[in-house]
Amino acid sequence: MNYASGWHVMYVKSRWEKRVDESLKESSLESFVPLTRTLRQWSDRKKMIMKPLLPSYVFVNLNSPTEFHKALAVDGACSFIRFGRQYARVTDREINNIKFLVEDQNIMDIETDTGLPCVGDFKRLTYGPLQGLECEVIKVNNVSKVVVRIDSLQQNIIATVPAAYIADLANMA
């Protein structure tokens, strides 16, 4: 087993993210499920719901092989994500960036995308909890969308950020 301590990405049963997160915490394991606020519309009503940013993924901070097996024993857990022989690991910085992204009330319309970002302007966020983060901007219907590449997950996170939050990288040097 190519186990290393740190944040790992666990694959869980569909729509079990919150239950697995709670079970991991009850087992004294540090876990994190990034949830986003989404407005769902039915034929008779609208409701704000919390849904996982990365469906079927739960982040687990593991410090020993015992914790690794303890996490897999939780009901709803399927496996840890691997790329080749290595288990997918996420840095503390990336976890903190995801936490800031989902907790900032000014950032809306968060989406994920597994494709590579489109070629566009590279910027740096100058304000807010993601300050200093470099990103790629995509213009859609006059709305600036910031693409944040989380390399260890091989995922893109796309969020609508106020235009005042971004500046040219050339001006930052």
Secondary structure in CASP SS format (residue, H / E / C, confidence):
PFRMAT SS
TARGET T0000
AUTHOR 0000-0000-0000
METHOD secondary structure of the structure
MODEL  1
M C 1.00
N C 1.00
Y C 1.00
A C 1.00
S C 1.00
G E 1.00
W E 1.00
H E 1.00
V E 1.00
M E 1.00
Y E 1.00
V E 1.00
K C 1.00
S C 1.00
R C 1.00
W C 1.00
E H 1.00
K H 1.00
R H 1.00
V H 1.00
D H 1.00
E H 1.00
S H 1.00
L H 1.00
K H 1.00
E H 1.00
S C 1.00
S C 1.00
L C 1.00
E E 1.00
S E 1.00
F E 1.00
V C 1.00
P C 1.00
L E 1.00
T E 1.00
R E 1.00
T E 1.00
L E 1.00
R E 1.00
Q E 1.00
W C 1.00
S C 1.00
D C 1.00
R C 1.00
K E 1.00
K E 1.00
M E 1.00
I E 1.00
M E 1.00
K E 1.00
P E 1.00
L C 1.00
L C 1.00
P C 1.00
S C 1.00
Y E 1.00
V E 1.00
F E 1.00
V E 1.00
N E 1.00
L E 1.00
N C 1.00
S C 1.00
P H 1.00
T H 1.00
E H 1.00
F H 1.00
H H 1.00
K H 1.00
A H 1.00
L H 1.00
A C 1.00
V C 1.00
D C 1.00
G C 1.00
A E 1.00
C E 1.00
S E 1.00
F E 1.00
I C 1.00
R E 1.00
F E 1.00
G C 1.00
R C 1.00
Q E 1.00
Y E 1.00
A C 1.00
R E 1.00
V E 1.00
T C 1.00
D H 1.00
R H 1.00
E H 1.00
I H 1.00
N H 1.00
N H 1.00
I H 1.00
K H 1.00
F H 1.00
L H 1.00
V H 1.00
E H 1.00
D C 1.00
Q C 1.00
N C 1.00
I C 1.00
M E 1.00
D E 1.00
I E 1.00
E E 1.00
T E 1.00
D E 1.00
T C 1.00
G C 1.00
L C 1.00
P C 1.00
C C 1.00
V C 1.00
G C 1.00
D E 1.00
F E 1.00
K E 1.00
R E 1.00
L E 1.00
T C 1.00
Y C 1.00
G C 1.00
P C 1.00
L C 1.00
Q C 1.00
G C 1.00
L C 1.00
E E 1.00
C E 1.00
E E 1.00
V E 1.00
I E 1.00
K E 1.00
V E 1.00
N C 1.00
N C 1.00
V E 1.00
S E 1.00
K E 1.00
V E 1.00
V E 1.00
V E 1.00
R E 1.00
I E 1.00
D H 1.00
S H 1.00
L H 1.00
Q C 1.00
Q E 1.00
N E 1.00
I E 1.00
I E 1.00
A E 1.00
T E 1.00
V C 1.00
P C 1.00
A H 1.00
A H 1.00
Y H 1.00
I E 1.00
A E 1.00
D E 1.00
L C 1.00
A H 1.00
N H 1.00
M H 1.00
A C 1.00
END
